[in-house]
Amino acid sequence: MIATTRTQRLVAAFASAVTTLALFTAVVAQAQPPVADSLFAQAGTVRLA
């Protein structure tokens, strides 16, 4: 049970970090579109308007 709890906490922390990164990326995309476009291009992902 303890191991499961630790795993769940790790997964929750990881999900939180991903969400934070996504929000930060969205802010950067709105603040500086050219920079965001180049970052997304380097990452190989499609930027959604």
mmCIF file of the N, C-alpha and C atoms, coordinates in Angstrom:
data_MODEL
# 
_entry.id   MODEL 
# 
loop_
_atom_site.group_PDB 
_atom_site.id 
_atom_site.type_symbol 
_atom_site.label_atom_id 
_atom_site.label_alt_id 
_atom_site.label_comp_id 
_atom_site.label_asym_id 
_atom_site.label_entity_id 
_atom_site.label_seq_id 
_atom_site.pdbx_PDB_ins_code 
_atom_site.Cartn_x 
_atom_site.Cartn_y 
_atom_site.Cartn_z 
_atom_site.occupancy 
_atom_site.B_iso_or_equiv 
_atom_site.pdbx_formal_charge 
_atom_site.auth_seq_id 
_atom_site.auth_comp_id 
_atom_site.auth_asym_id 
_atom_site.auth_atom_id 
_atom_site.pdbx_PDB_model_num 
ATOM 1   N N  . MET A 1 1  ? 0.832  -1.208 0.000   1.00 0.00 ? 1  MET A N  1 
ATOM 2   C CA . MET A 1 1  ? 0.000  0.000  0.000   1.00 0.00 ? 1  MET A CA 1 
ATOM 3   C C  . MET A 1 1  ? 0.865  1.256  0.000   1.00 0.00 ? 1  MET A C  1 
ATOM 4   N N  . ILE A 1 2  ? 1.973  1.201  0.754   1.00 0.00 ? 2  ILE A N  1 
ATOM 5   C CA . ILE A 1 2  ? 2.850  2.370  0.824   1.00 0.00 ? 2  ILE A CA 1 
ATOM 6   C C  . ILE A 1 2  ? 3.458  2.650  -0.550  1.00 0.00 ? 2  ILE A C  1 
ATOM 7   N N  . ALA A 1 3  ? 3.895  1.584  -1.224  1.00 0.00 ? 3  ALA A N  1 
ATOM 8   C CA . ALA A 1 3  ? 4.502  1.756  -2.543  1.00 0.00 ? 3  ALA A CA 1 
ATOM 9   C C  . ALA A 1 3  ? 3.483  2.341  -3.522  1.00 0.00 ? 3  ALA A C  1 
ATOM 10  N N  . THR A 1 4  ? 2.243  1.865  -3.421  1.00 0.00 ? 4  THR A N  1 
ATOM 11  C CA . THR A 1 4  ? 1.193  2.368  -4.306  1.00 0.00 ? 4  THR A CA 1 
ATOM 12  C C  . THR A 1 4  ? 0.959  3.850  -4.056  1.00 0.00 ? 4  THR A C  1 
ATOM 13  N N  . THR A 1 5  ? 0.949  4.240  -2.778  1.00 0.00 ? 5  THR A N  1 
ATOM 14  C CA . THR A 1 5  ? 0.737  5.642  -2.434  1.00 0.00 ? 5  THR A CA 1 
ATOM 15  C C  . THR A 1 5  ? 1.861  6.499  -2.996  1.00 0.00 ? 5  THR A C  1 
ATOM 16  N N  . ARG A 1 6  ? 3.087  6.019  -2.867  1.00 0.00 ? 6  ARG A N  1 
ATOM 17  C CA . ARG A 1 6  ? 4.234  6.771  -3.394  1.00 0.00 ? 6  ARG A CA 1 
ATOM 18  C C  . ARG A 1 6  ? 4.122  6.900  -4.907  1.00 0.00 ? 6  ARG A C  1 
ATOM 19  N N  . THR A 1 7  ? 3.724  5.823  -5.561  1.00 0.00 ? 7  THR A N  1 
ATOM 20  C CA . THR A 1 7  ? 3.581  5.855  -7.016  1.00 0.00 ? 7  THR A CA 1 
ATOM 21  C C  . THR A 1 7  ? 2.503  6.851  -7.423  1.00 0.00 ? 7  THR A C  1 
ATOM 22  N N  . GLN A 1 8  ? 1.396  6.825  -6.697  1.00 0.00 ? 8  GLN A N  1 
ATOM 23  C CA . GLN A 1 8  ? 0.308  7.747  -7.016  1.00 0.00 ? 8  GLN A CA 1 
ATOM 24  C C  . GLN A 1 8  ? 0.752  9.188  -6.827  1.00 0.00 ? 8  GLN A C  1 
ATOM 25  N N  . ARG A 1 9  ? 1.526  9.445  -5.772  1.00 0.00 ? 9  ARG A N  1 
ATOM 26  C CA . ARG A 1 9  ? 2.018  10.804 -5.529  1.00 0.00 ? 9  ARG A CA 1 
ATOM 27  C C  . ARG A 1 9  ? 2.983  11.220 -6.632  1.00 0.00 ? 9  ARG A C  1 
ATOM 28  N N  . LEU A 1 10 ? 3.824  10.284 -7.075  1.00 0.00 ? 10 LEU A N  1 
ATOM 29  C CA . LEU A 1 10 ? 4.783  10.577 -8.134  1.00 0.00 ? 10 LEU A CA 1 
ATOM 30  C C  . LEU A 1 10 ? 4.047  10.909 -9.430  1.00 0.00 ? 10 LEU A C  1 
ATOM 31  N N  . VAL A 1 11 ? 3.037  10.111 -9.737  1.00 0.00 ? 11 VAL A N  1 
ATOM 32  C CA . VAL A 1 11 ? 2.247  10.344 -10.951 1.00 0.00 ? 11 VAL A CA 1 
ATOM 33  C C  . VAL A 1 11 ? 1.526  11.690 -10.870 1.00 0.00 ? 11 VAL A C  1 
ATOM 34  N N  . ALA A 1 12 ? 0.984  11.999 -9.695  1.00 0.00 ? 12 ALA A N  1 
ATOM 35  C CA . ALA A 1 12 ? 0.276  13.266 -9.515  1.00 0.00 ? 12 ALA A CA 1 
ATOM 36  C C  . ALA A 1 12 ? 1.236  14.440 -9.672  1.00 0.00 ? 12 ALA A C  1 
ATOM 37  N N  . ALA A 1 13 ? 2.433  14.310 -9.119  1.00 0.00 ? 13 ALA A N  1 
ATOM 38  C CA . ALA A 1 13 ? 3.426  15.378 -9.229  1.00 0.00 ? 13 ALA A CA 1 
ATOM 39  C C  . ALA A 1 13 ? 3.848  15.559 -10.684 1.00 0.00 ? 13 ALA A C  1 
ATOM 40  N N  . PHE A 1 14 ? 4.012  14.442 -11.390 1.00 0.00 ? 14 PHE A N  1 
ATOM 41  C CA . PHE A 1 14 ? 4.404  14.509 -12.800 1.00 0.00 ? 14 PHE A CA 1 
ATOM 42  C C  . PHE A 1 14 ? 3.309  15.180 -13.626 1.00 0.00 ? 14 PHE A C  1 
ATOM 43  N N  . ALA A 1 15 ? 2.057  14.800 -13.360 1.00 0.00 ? 15 ALA A N  1 
ATOM 44  C CA . ALA A 1 15 ? 0.930  15.395 -14.080 1.00 0.00 ? 15 ALA A CA 1 
ATOM 45  C C  . ALA A 1 15 ? 0.855  16.895 -13.805 1.00 0.00 ? 15 ALA A C  1 
ATOM 46  N N  . SER A 1 16 ? 1.120  17.275 -12.565 1.00 0.00 ? 16 SER A N  1 
ATOM 47  C CA . SER A 1 16 ? 1.093  18.689 -12.193 1.00 0.00 ? 16 SER A CA 1 
ATOM 48  C C  . SER A 1 16 ? 2.179  19.451 -12.942 1.00 0.00 ? 16 SER A C  1 
ATOM 49  N N  . ALA A 1 17 ? 3.361  18.848 -13.037 1.00 0.00 ? 17 ALA A N  1 
ATOM 50  C CA . ALA A 1 17 ? 4.471  19.497 -13.739 1.00 0.00 ? 17 ALA A CA 1 
ATOM 51  C C  . ALA A 1 17 ? 4.139  19.661 -15.224 1.00 0.00 ? 17 ALA A C  1 
ATOM 52  N N  . VAL A 1 18 ? 3.545  18.636 -15.814 1.00 0.00 ? 18 VAL A N  1 
ATOM 53  C CA . VAL A 1 18 ? 3.179  18.699 -17.231 1.00 0.00 ? 18 VAL A CA 1 
ATOM 54  C C  . VAL A 1 18 ? 2.137  19.795 -17.457 1.00 0.00 ? 18 VAL A C  1 
ATOM 55  N N  . THR A 1 19 ? 1.166  19.879 -16.545 1.00 0.00 ? 19 THR A N  1 
ATOM 56  C CA . THR A 1 19 ? 0.126  20.906 -16.661 1.00 0.00 ? 19 THR A CA 1 
ATOM 57  C C  . THR A 1 19 ? 0.731  22.298 -16.563 1.00 0.00 ? 19 THR A C  1 
ATOM 58  N N  . THR A 1 20 ? 1.646  22.466 -15.603 1.00 0.00 ? 20 THR A N  1 
ATOM 59  C CA . THR A 1 20 ? 2.308  23.760 -15.426 1.00 0.00 ? 20 THR A CA 1 
ATOM 60  C C  . THR A 1 20 ? 3.094  24.128 -16.683 1.00 0.00 ? 20 THR A C  1 
ATOM 61  N N  . LEU A 1 21 ? 3.804  23.148 -17.247 1.00 0.00 ? 21 LEU A N  1 
ATOM 62  C CA . LEU A 1 21 ? 4.587  23.392 -18.456 1.00 0.00 ? 21 LEU A CA 1 
ATOM 63  C C  . LEU A 1 21 ? 3.669  23.771 -19.617 1.00 0.00 ? 21 LEU A C  1 
ATOM 64  N N  . ALA A 1 22 ? 2.525  23.099 -19.705 1.00 0.00 ? 22 ALA A N  1 
ATOM 65  C CA . ALA A 1 22 ? 1.573  23.396 -20.776 1.00 0.00 ? 22 ALA A CA 1 
ATOM 66  C C  . ALA A 1 22 ? 1.028  24.820 -20.650 1.00 0.00 ? 22 ALA A C  1 
ATOM 67  N N  . LEU A 1 23 ? 0.710  25.219 -19.418 1.00 0.00 ? 23 LEU A N  1 
ATOM 68  C CA . LEU A 1 23 ? 0.204  26.580 -19.197 1.00 0.00 ? 23 LEU A CA 1 
ATOM 69  C C  . LEU A 1 23 ? 1.278  27.606 -19.534 1.00 0.00 ? 23 LEU A C  1 
ATOM 70  N N  . PHE A 1 24 ? 2.508  27.336 -19.099 1.00 0.00 ? 24 PHE A N  1 
ATOM 71  C CA . PHE A 1 24 ? 3.617  28.250 -19.379 1.00 0.00 ? 24 PHE A CA 1 
ATOM 72  C C  . PHE A 1 24 ? 3.835  28.373 -20.885 1.00 0.00 ? 24 PHE A C  1 
ATOM 73  N N  . THR A 1 25 ? 3.761  27.243 -21.579 1.00 0.00 ? 25 THR A N  1 
ATOM 74  C CA . THR A 1 25 ? 3.938  27.246 -23.032 1.00 0.00 ? 25 THR A CA 1 
ATOM 75  C C  . THR A 1 25 ? 2.841  28.071 -23.707 1.00 0.00 ? 25 THR A C  1 
ATOM 76  N N  . ALA A 1 26 ? 1.610  27.945 -23.190 1.00 0.00 ? 26 ALA A N  1 
ATOM 77  C CA . ALA A 1 26 ? 0.496  28.705 -23.758 1.00 0.00 ? 26 ALA A CA 1 
ATOM 78  C C  . ALA A 1 26 ? 0.717  30.205 -23.569 1.00 0.00 ? 26 ALA A C  1 
ATOM 79  N N  . VAL A 1 27 ? 1.211  30.587 -22.408 1.00 0.00 ? 27 VAL A N  1 
ATOM 80  C CA . VAL A 1 27 ? 1.478  32.004 -22.133 1.00 0.00 ? 27 VAL A CA 1 
ATOM 81  C C  . VAL A 1 27 ? 2.561  32.523 -23.074 1.00 0.00 ? 27 VAL A C  1 
ATOM 82  N N  . VAL A 1 28 ? 3.623  31.752 -23.239 1.00 0.00 ? 28 VAL A N  1 
ATOM 83  C CA . VAL A 1 28 ? 4.711  32.151 -24.133 1.00 0.00 ? 28 VAL A CA 1 
ATOM 84  C C  . VAL A 1 28 ? 4.195  32.256 -25.565 1.00 0.00 ? 28 VAL A C  1 
ATOM 85  N N  . ALA A 1 29 ? 3.331  31.332 -25.956 1.00 0.00 ? 29 ALA A N  1 
ATOM 86  C CA . ALA A 1 29 ? 2.790  31.337 -27.314 1.00 0.00 ? 29 ALA A CA 1 
ATOM 87  C C  . ALA A 1 29 ? 1.991  32.610 -27.578 1.00 0.00 ? 29 ALA A C  1 
ATOM 88  N N  . GLN A 1 30 ? 1.262  33.083 -26.567 1.00 0.00 ? 30 GLN A N  1 
ATOM 89  C CA . GLN A 1 30 ? 0.471  34.298 -26.750 1.00 0.00 ? 30 GLN A CA 1 
ATOM 90  C C  . GLN A 1 30 ? 1.344  35.548 -26.656 1.00 0.00 ? 30 GLN A C  1 
ATOM 91  N N  . ALA A 1 31 ? 2.386  35.486 -25.831 1.00 0.00 ? 31 ALA A N  1 
ATOM 92  C CA . ALA A 1 31 ? 3.238  36.652 -25.630 1.00 0.00 ? 31 ALA A CA 1 
ATOM 93  C C  . ALA A 1 31 ? 4.180  36.878 -26.814 1.00 0.00 ? 31 ALA A C  1 
ATOM 94  N N  . GLN A 1 32 ? 4.784  35.791 -27.295 1.00 0.00 ? 32 GLN A N  1 
ATOM 95  C CA . GLN A 1 32 ? 5.754  35.906 -28.386 1.00 0.00 ? 32 GLN A CA 1 
ATOM 96  C C  . GLN A 1 32 ? 5.541  34.784 -29.407 1.00 0.00 ? 32 GLN A C  1 
ATOM 97  N N  . PRO A 1 33 ? 4.603  34.953 -30.319 1.00 0.00 ? 33 PRO A N  1 
ATOM 98  C CA . PRO A 1 33 ? 4.290  33.922 -31.311 1.00 0.00 ? 33 PRO A CA 1 
ATOM 99  C C  . PRO A 1 33 ? 5.493  33.415 -32.106 1.00 0.00 ? 33 PRO A C  1 
ATOM 100 N N  . PRO A 1 34 ? 6.384  34.291 -32.595 1.00 0.00 ? 34 PRO A N  1 
ATOM 101 C CA . PRO A 1 34 ? 7.519  33.796 -33.382 1.00 0.00 ? 34 PRO A CA 1 
ATOM 102 C C  . PRO A 1 34 ? 8.410  32.855 -32.579 1.00 0.00 ? 34 PRO A C  1 
ATOM 103 N N  . VAL A 1 35 ? 8.679  33.226 -31.330 1.00 0.00 ? 35 VAL A N  1 
ATOM 104 C CA . VAL A 1 35 ? 9.521  32.379 -30.481 1.00 0.00 ? 35 VAL A CA 1 
ATOM 105 C C  . VAL A 1 35 ? 8.829  31.053 -30.228 1.00 0.00 ? 35 VAL A C  1 
ATOM 106 N N  . ALA A 1 36 ? 7.543  31.107 -29.917 1.00 0.00 ? 36 ALA A N  1 
ATOM 107 C CA . ALA A 1 36 ? 6.788  29.889 -29.653 1.00 0.00 ? 36 ALA A CA 1 
ATOM 108 C C  . ALA A 1 36 ? 6.758  29.000 -30.894 1.00 0.00 ? 36 ALA A C  1 
ATOM 109 N N  . ASP A 1 37 ? 6.564  29.606 -32.053 1.00 0.00 ? 37 ASP A N  1 
ATOM 110 C CA . ASP A 1 37 ? 6.531  28.836 -33.294 1.00 0.00 ? 37 ASP A CA 1 
ATOM 111 C C  . ASP A 1 37 ? 7.850  28.108 -33.518 1.00 0.00 ? 37 ASP A C  1 
ATOM 112 N N  . SER A 1 38 ? 8.964  28.787 -33.269 1.00 0.00 ? 38 SER A N  1 
ATOM 113 C CA . SER A 1 38 ? 10.259 28.157 -33.483 1.00 0.00 ? 38 SER A CA 1 
ATOM 114 C C  . SER A 1 38 ? 10.467 27.023 -32.489 1.00 0.00 ? 38 SER A C  1 
ATOM 115 N N  . LEU A 1 39 ? 9.996  27.216 -31.245 1.00 0.00 ? 39 LEU A N  1 
ATOM 116 C CA . LEU A 1 39 ? 10.141 26.164 -30.238 1.00 0.00 ? 39 LEU A CA 1 
ATOM 117 C C  . LEU A 1 39 ? 9.310  24.949 -30.622 1.00 0.00 ? 39 LEU A C  1 
ATOM 118 N N  . PHE A 1 40 ? 8.066  25.186 -31.054 1.00 0.00 ? 40 PHE A N  1 
ATOM 119 C CA . PHE A 1 40 ? 7.208  24.077 -31.453 1.00 0.00 ? 40 PHE A CA 1 
ATOM 120 C C  . PHE A 1 40 ? 7.776  23.377 -32.686 1.00 0.00 ? 40 PHE A C  1 
ATOM 121 N N  . ALA A 1 41 ? 8.350  24.154 -33.598 1.00 0.00 ? 41 ALA A N  1 
ATOM 122 C CA . ALA A 1 41 ? 8.926  23.579 -34.806 1.00 0.00 ? 41 ALA A CA 1 
ATOM 123 C C  . ALA A 1 41 ? 10.087 22.660 -34.437 1.00 0.00 ? 41 ALA A C  1 
ATOM 124 N N  . GLN A 1 42 ? 10.901 23.100 -33.482 1.00 0.00 ? 42 GLN A N  1 
ATOM 125 C CA . GLN A 1 42 ? 12.033 22.284 -33.050 1.00 0.00 ? 42 GLN A CA 1 
ATOM 126 C C  . GLN A 1 42 ? 11.542 21.017 -32.362 1.00 0.00 ? 42 GLN A C  1 
ATOM 127 N N  . ALA A 1 43 ? 10.423 21.120 -31.645 1.00 0.00 ? 43 ALA A N  1 
ATOM 128 C CA . ALA A 1 43 ? 9.874  19.969 -30.931 1.00 0.00 ? 43 ALA A CA 1 
ATOM 129 C C  . ALA A 1 43 ? 9.151  19.025 -31.890 1.00 0.00 ? 43 ALA A C  1 
ATOM 130 N N  . GLY A 1 44 ? 8.868  19.518 -33.089 1.00 0.00 ? 44 GLY A N  1 
ATOM 131 C CA . GLY A 1 44 ? 8.211  18.678 -34.082 1.00 0.00 ? 44 GLY A CA 1 
ATOM 132 C C  . GLY A 1 44 ? 6.721  18.541 -33.831 1.00 0.00 ? 44 GLY A C  1 
ATOM 133 N N  . THR A 1 45 ? 6.135  19.510 -33.121 1.00 0.00 ? 45 THR A N  1 
ATOM 134 C CA . THR A 1 45 ? 4.704  19.451 -32.847 1.00 0.00 ? 45 THR A CA 1 
ATOM 135 C C  . THR A 1 45 ? 3.996  20.562 -33.599 1.00 0.00 ? 45 THR A C  1 
ATOM 136 N N  . VAL A 1 46 ? 2.696  20.418 -33.742 1.00 0.00 ? 46 VAL A N  1 
ATOM 137 C CA . VAL A 1 46 ? 1.905  21.415 -34.457 1.00 0.00 ? 46 VAL A CA 1 
ATOM 138 C C  . VAL A 1 46 ? 1.332  22.405 -33.463 1.00 0.00 ? 46 VAL A C  1 
ATOM 139 N N  . ARG A 1 47 ? 1.493  23.682 -33.727 1.00 0.00 ? 47 ARG A N  1 
ATOM 140 C CA . ARG A 1 47 ? 0.973  24.720 -32.830 1.00 0.00 ? 47 ARG A CA 1 
ATOM 141 C C  . ARG A 1 47 ? -0.485 24.990 -33.169 1.00 0.00 ? 47 ARG A C  1 
ATOM 142 N N  . LEU A 1 48 ? -1.335 24.888 -32.155 1.00 0.00 ? 48 LEU A N  1 
ATOM 143 C CA . LEU A 1 48 ? -2.750 25.160 -32.357 1.00 0.00 ? 48 LEU A CA 1 
ATOM 144 C C  . LEU A 1 48 ? -3.028 26.616 -32.032 1.00 0.00 ? 48 LEU A C  1 
ATOM 145 N N  . ALA A 1 49 ? -3.777 27.284 -32.885 1.00 0.00 ? 49 ALA A N  1 
ATOM 146 C CA . ALA A 1 49 ? -4.045 28.710 -32.693 1.00 0.00 ? 49 ALA A CA 1 
ATOM 147 C C  . ALA A 1 49 ? -4.827 28.940 -31.412 1.00 0.00 ? 49 ALA A C  1 
# 
